[in-house]
Amino acid sequence: MTQLVSSCFCELEENS
């Protein structure tokens, strides 16, 4: 589950 959250954060940070 940690990897899933990390992936979400990665995409969010890239969009920022």
C-alpha positions in Angstrom: 0.0 0.0 0.0 2.9 2.3 0.6 4.0 2.1 -3.0 0.5 3.1 -4.1 0.6 6.2 -2.0 4.1 7.0 -3.2 3.0 6.7 -6.8 0.1 9.1 -6.2 2.4 11.6 -4.5 4.9 11.3 -7.4 2.3 12.1 -9.9 1.0 15.0 -7.8 4.4 16.5 -7.4 5.1 16.2 -11.1 1.9 18.1 -11.8 2.8 20.9 -9.4 
